[in-house]
Amino acid sequence: MTLHEVCNHHHMTIGTPVHALYLHPATPVKEEFYGRKLILADREEVEQEADNILKDADTSDVAFLVVGDPFGATTHSDLILRATKRGISYQVIHNASIMSAVGCCGLQLYKFGETVSIVFWTDTWKPESFFDKVKKNRQNGMHTLCLLDIKVKEQSLENLIKGRKIYEPPRYMSVNQAAQQLLEIVQNLRIRGEEPAVTEKTLCVGLARVGAEDQKVAAGTLQQMCTVDLGGPLHSLIITGDNMHPLETEMLSLFSIPENSSESC
């Protein structure tokens, strides 16, 4: 008997686009699979109304189901802290995560440095601070996993001000968009007279839908990442470090973008 079979309540988080894309239309099938009614919990509920998930946990068993590893999000650590303060015992079942699944491209996981997030820029907000971490990783010969922005259940400024629960269509950053923003940062550094740790020719790896049957991996220069076609979300980007192991180089050759492909953004 598995854990979900003995739990009375099942909350399934839909905080990431994987859930938003695949769980909503398949909810009846999922409930049939689990043999229990599922309560879909979006990011807002998990982050702002976490006590609702725990309200019955002191008298019955509650399962909180996520895609990926439960500790891939700090929100889930918050749930554990809340449960502990209320004297509610818990059990964690670990799972695969993009943090480890990126090893499918052949880069060795112990050679990754600090992970960074790349967010969608706006006309008035173009943060570059994460690039310092990329620079530090490169200096240490480490790879950098870049987690790309997700906009789900985002409100326009007007709807936010007026308190209207109207949400914008979901957006998922692609490797192309991330590469274009990175190249703009590279140009900005040069304008300021600084030598960028990453250039147009830096070797990068684009990944899409890792773990799915149609996953795609492509290795090429940062410039090539601007135009490589990886299909739909979810995307991730790796900026490689120097001094790669020969096995890493050989593995990446399996995913090389053809040299005659377009490099213009």
GIBEL-V683201 format. One line per field, one symbol per residue. psi: psi as a letter, one per 20 degrees, with the letter a starting at -180 (. if undefined). burial: I if it has 24 or more other ideal C-beta (glycine too) atoms within 12 Angstrom, else O. A space follows every 50 residues. Layout:
psi->???
burial->???
//
This chain:
psi->prghhiqhpopoqkirhgghhhhgijghgghhgikqppoporhgghhilh hhhihjiiirpppopqpaphjiphhhhhgggggghjkpqqpporrqqhhh hiihiipphijpbpqrpprpqrhiomqihhhhhggggghjkqqppopqqp nplqqrhghghikpmpqqqqqpprhggggghghhgghhghhjjqoqiprh jpprppqplpirhkqqppparhghihipojbrrqqqppoqrrlqqhhggg ghhhjppphjqqjp.
burial->OOOIOOIOIIIIIIIIIIIIOOIOOOOOOIOOOIOIOIIIIIIOOIOOOI OOIIOOIOOOOIIIIIIIOIOIIOIIOOIIOIIOOOOIOIOOOOOOIIOI IIIIIIIIOOIIIOIIIIIIOOOOOOOIOIIOIIIOIIOOOIIIIIIIII IIIOOOOOOOOOOOOOOOOIOIIIIIIIIIIIIIIIOOOOOOOOOIIIOI OIIIIIIIIIIOOOIIIIIIIIIIIIIIOIOOIIIIIIIIIOOIOOOIOO OIOOIIIOOOOOOOO
//
